[in-house]
Amino acid sequence: MYLTTVQAQQHSTEIVTHASGTSLWKFEKLPYEMYNKICRDFDKDIPGISSNDLAGWLELTAGEVSRIENEKSKTHAIIEIWIAKDENHDVKNFIKILEDKKVARSLAGETLKCAEQIYK
């Protein structure tokens, strides 16, 4: 049995879409697959590159983190909260934070390298 593109997308492990009306418009130039890879990588909760580490790097409060404990993708929820907190929070600043923490290359490899090229 072959799945149509729509059926395949419904059965995939994709985290989010870049829907208009959300704060993710600040990430709009970042390809969909790249954003999902970043979320999946942090959601694996590997020590040193976990969603909780990301929440700390993005300076979320304990209350903000506790409200998203049951989200399908904690990373997606963390990024949405972070973006909403400041008009200057965008993908370029997000990548800089990851680079400062020395995880940009190891976390999503070519994903963030490509994103950097988009936002230079």
matplotlib code that plots the C-alpha trace (Angstrom):
import matplotlib.pyplot as plt

x = [0.0, 1.3, 0.5, -0.3, 1.9, -0.8, -1.2, 2.6, 2.7, -0.1, 1.8, 5.2, 6.9, 6.9, 6.5, 5.0, 4.1, 5.1, 1.5, 0.7, -0.7, 2.0, 5.1, 7.1, 6.9, 10.3, 11.6, 9.8, 13.0, 14.2, 13.1, 10.4, 12.5, 15.3, 13.1, 11.6, 15.1, 16.2, 13.0, 13.6, 17.3, 16.5, 13.5, 15.7, 16.9, 20.5, 22.5, 24.0, 21.6, 18.2, 15.0, 15.7, 19.2, 17.6, 15.1, 17.9, 20.0, 16.9, 16.3, 12.8, 11.5, 10.7, 7.0, 7.2, 8.9, 6.4, 3.5, 4.9, 5.8, 3.1, 3.6, 4.3, 7.4, 8.8, 11.4, 8.8, 6.9, 10.1, 11.0, 7.5, 7.7, 11.1, 10.1, 7.0, 9.1, 11.0, 10.6, 14.4, 14.2, 14.5, 16.2, 19.4, 19.6, 18.6, 21.5, 23.9, 22.8, 23.4, 26.8, 27.8, 26.9, 29.0, 26.1, 25.3, 27.5, 27.0, 23.3, 21.8, 25.0, 24.2, 20.8, 22.2, 25.0, 22.4, 20.3, 23.3, 23.7, 20.0, 20.3, 23.7]
y = [0.0, 3.4, 6.5, 9.9, 12.8, 14.0, 10.6, 10.2, 13.6, 12.6, 9.5, 11.1, 12.3, 15.9, 18.3, 21.5, 23.5, 27.1, 28.2, 31.8, 33.3, 31.8, 33.4, 31.0, 33.6, 34.7, 31.4, 31.5, 31.3, 28.2, 25.1, 23.0, 19.9, 21.8, 23.1, 19.7, 18.2, 20.7, 19.9, 16.2, 16.5, 18.4, 16.3, 13.2, 14.7, 13.7, 15.1, 18.4, 18.9, 18.3, 20.4, 21.3, 22.6, 24.6, 26.1, 27.2, 28.7, 30.6, 31.8, 30.4, 30.3, 27.2, 28.1, 28.4, 25.0, 23.3, 24.4, 22.6, 19.3, 17.4, 18.9, 16.6, 18.6, 20.4, 22.0, 23.5, 24.9, 26.3, 28.1, 29.5, 30.9, 32.3, 34.0, 35.6, 37.0, 39.6, 41.1, 40.5, 36.8, 35.2, 32.4, 34.3, 34.9, 31.3, 30.0, 32.4, 31.0, 27.4, 28.4, 30.1, 26.9, 24.9, 22.7, 24.3, 22.0, 18.8, 19.1, 19.5, 19.6, 20.7, 22.0, 24.9, 25.4, 25.9, 28.1, 30.3, 30.9, 31.8, 34.5, 36.0]
z = [0.0, -0.9, 1.1, -0.5, 0.5, 2.9, 4.5, 4.9, 6.6, 9.0, 9.9, 10.3, 13.5, 12.5, 15.4, 14.1, 11.0, 10.5, 10.7, 10.5, 13.6, 15.9, 17.1, 14.9, 12.0, 13.4, 12.2, 8.9, 6.7, 8.5, 6.5, 8.1, 8.2, 10.0, 12.7, 13.3, 13.5, 16.1, 18.2, 17.9, 18.9, 22.0, 22.9, 23.1, 26.4, 26.1, 29.0, 27.9, 25.0, 26.5, 26.4, 30.1, 29.1, 26.3, 28.7, 31.0, 28.1, 27.0, 30.6, 31.0, 34.6, 36.5, 36.2, 32.4, 32.2, 34.5, 32.4, 29.3, 30.9, 29.1, 25.6, 22.7, 22.0, 25.0, 22.7, 20.5, 23.5, 24.9, 21.7, 21.4, 25.0, 24.4, 21.1, 22.8, 25.6, 23.5, 20.1, 19.5, 20.0, 16.6, 14.8, 14.5, 18.2, 18.9, 16.7, 18.5, 21.9, 20.7, 19.3, 22.6, 24.4, 21.9, 20.8, 17.4, 15.4, 17.4, 18.0, 14.5, 12.4, 8.9, 10.0, 12.0, 9.5, 6.8, 9.0, 9.6, 5.9, 5.6, 8.3, 7.5]

ax = plt.figure().add_subplot(projection="3d")
ax.plot(x, y, z, "-o")
ax.set_aspect("equal")
plt.show()
